[in-house]
Structures are given as C-alpha cells and as structure tokens.
C-alpha cells in the first residue's frame, strides 16, 4: 500500500499537464466535467495534488460556491491508485483548507457515495445547493437527467 508514502500539496503550474490527463480520463467516461488547460491555469490555486515517488497520482480542487459553501470537485486518481486511501488524504487536505478559510459547509456531487460517507459526508438533496446549479449545472449535458448524488460535510 502506497498511502503511507503519499504526500498532498497545493498544485502549481507545473502540474497542469498531469491534472489535465487525470481529469480528461474521467471526463471521457462521463463521470467528471472536462477542464481545459486554460481553465486549469486560471484556477490552479484551487487544486491540490497527491504524489508518490515524485509522480503526481491524484488531484482534487476546492471551489467556493457561496460565503459559507465550497465544493470538492475534480477528485481523481491515475489508474492503479484507486482504493489505496489516497482519495481520503486529498479530501482531508481540502476539508482542512476549507476550515482554514472559515467555511462551514463542504459539498460534492458524486457517484462514489460510500467513499464520501466514509469521509464524514452525508447524502443530501441536490436542490439545497442553488449556488451549484447556477454556477455549473446549467452548462452540463446531464442538466435535466443528473444521476450524481449530493453529499455534504458540516464543519461547524
């Protein structure tokens, strides 16, 4: 298990190509919204990465949706690293980042409900996040047939 030797850090511009590759892999499967390299560059400060033996093996980002709400998004691993606790390290890092910013609610839209529940999130109705709907959902091809599950972790 590589989990014990994985480090999580804030992403830098040097990570954009690998971030793009990871996200595109999920986007091609229809389970993550695609991001352009330009979008990644513009929002690089919201991303964190997981590394093992100097290889970037996972990523995630934290996007502010409102004064007390952030979303974990673009959470993924390179093939072969899923199920080793790395996602949990990324989520913990992002939750602590939210806490340090005084944010009290962290949400995600996911197909991996059990993973988020294991990390302290609870299932909630998507409709309680109008900020998310107006920011992203209106641009998604699944807007009217969304099959993702909303999860929330309160930090207060």
C-alpha positions in Angstrom: 0.0 0.0 0.0 1.4 3.3 -1.1 -0.8 5.5 1.2 1.9 6.0 3.8 4.3 7.4 1.3 1.9 9.7 -0.4 2.1 13.5 0.1 -0.5 16.0 -0.7 0.3 19.6 -1.6 -1.1 22.6 -3.4 -0.8 22.3 -7.2 1.4 24.5 -9.3 1.5 25.5 -12.9 4.0 22.7 -13.5 1.2 20.2 -12.7 -1.3 21.3 -15.4 -0.5 18.7 -17.9 -0.9 15.8 -15.5 -4.0 17.4 -14.0 -5.4 17.6 -17.5 -4.7 14.0 -18.2 -6.3 12.7 -15.0 -9.4 14.9 -15.4 -9.8 14.0 -19.1 -9.6 10.3 -18.3 -12.7 10.7 -16.1 -14.4 13.1 -18.4 -14.2 10.6 -21.3 -16.1 8.2 -19.1 -18.8 10.8 -18.4 -18.1 10.9 -14.7 -16.4 14.3 -14.4 -16.8 17.6 -16.2 -13.9 18.2 -18.6 -11.5 21.1 -17.9 -9.3 22.8 -20.5 -5.7 23.5 -19.8 -6.6 27.2 -19.8 -9.2 26.6 -17.1 -6.7 24.7 -15.0 -4.2 27.5 -15.3 -6.8 30.1 -14.3 -7.9 28.1 -11.3 -4.6 26.4 -10.3 -4.8 27.9 -6.8 -7.9 25.8 -6.1 -6.2 22.5 -6.9 -4.2 20.1 -4.7 -2.3 17.0 -5.8 -1.2 13.7 -4.4 2.4 12.5 -5.1 4.1 9.1 -4.7 7.8 8.7 -5.6 7.7 12.1 -7.3 4.8 11.0 -9.5 1.6 13.0 -9.5 -1.1 10.3 -8.9 -4.2 12.2 -7.8 -5.9 15.5 -7.7 -8.8 17.5 -6.4 -10.0 21.1 -6.1 -12.0 23.3 -3.8 -14.3 25.8 -5.4 -16.2 28.4 -3.5 -19.9 28.5 -4.3 -21.0 30.9 -1.6 -19.9 32.7 1.6 -20.1 29.5 3.7 -20.1 26.8 1.0 -17.3 25.1 -1.1 -17.4 22.2 -3.4 -14.9 19.4 -3.8 -14.5 18.7 -7.5 -12.2 17.2 -10.0 -11.3 14.5 -7.4 -9.5 11.6 -9.2 -6.6 9.2 -9.3 -4.4 7.9 -12.1 -5.2 4.3 -13.0 -3.9 1.8 -10.5 -4.0 4.0 -7.4 -7.7 4.0 -6.6 -8.8 2.3 -3.4 -5.5 2.9 -1.5 -6.6 5.7 0.8 -5.2 8.5 -1.4 -8.6 10.0 -2.1 -9.2 10.2 1.6 -5.9 12.1 2.0 -6.9 14.5 -0.7 -10.4 15.1 0.8 -8.9 15.6 4.3 -6.5 18.2 2.9 -9.3 20.0 1.1 -11.6 19.9 4.1 -8.8 21.4 6.3 -8.3 24.1 3.6 -12.0 24.9 3.8 -11.8 25.0 7.6 -8.8 27.4 7.4 -10.9 29.7 5.3 -13.7 29.8 7.8 -16.0 27.7 5.5 -18.6 25.6 7.4 -20.1 23.6 4.5 -18.2 21.3 2.1 -20.3 19.6 -0.6 -19.7 17.3 -3.6 -21.7 15.8 -6.4 -20.5 12.2 -6.8 -21.1 8.6 -7.9 -18.9 7.4 -5.1 -21.3 7.9 -2.2 -19.8 5.3 0.1 -16.3 6.9 -0.2 -17.7 10.3 0.9 -19.7 8.8 3.7 -16.6 7.0 4.9 -15.0 10.5 5.0 -17.8 12.1 7.1 -20.2 13.3 4.5 -23.9 12.7 4.4 -26.3 12.4 1.5 -28.5 15.4 1.0 -30.9 16.6 -1.8 -29.1 18.4 -4.6 -31.8 21.1 -4.6 -30.3 22.6 -1.4 -27.4 23.9 -3.5 -28.8 26.5 -5.8 -25.3 28.0 -5.9 -24.0 24.9 -7.6 -27.0 24.7 -10.1 -26.5 28.2 -11.3 -22.7 28.0 -11.4 -22.1 24.7 -13.2 -25.2 22.5 -13.8 -26.6 24.8 -16.4 -23.5 24.0 -18.6 -23.7 20.3 -18.1 -25.1 17.9 -20.7 -26.7 15.9 -17.8 -28.5 19.0 -16.5 -32.0 17.6 -16.9 -31.1 14.0 -16.1 -28.4 14.3 -13.4 -27.6 11.0 -11.8 -25.0 12.3 -9.3 -25.6 12.2 -5.6 -25.1 15.3 -3.4 -23.1 14.9 -0.2 -22.4 17.4 2.5 -20.0 17.8 5.4 -20.6 20.5 8.0 -17.6 21.9 9.8 -19.4 23.9 12.5 
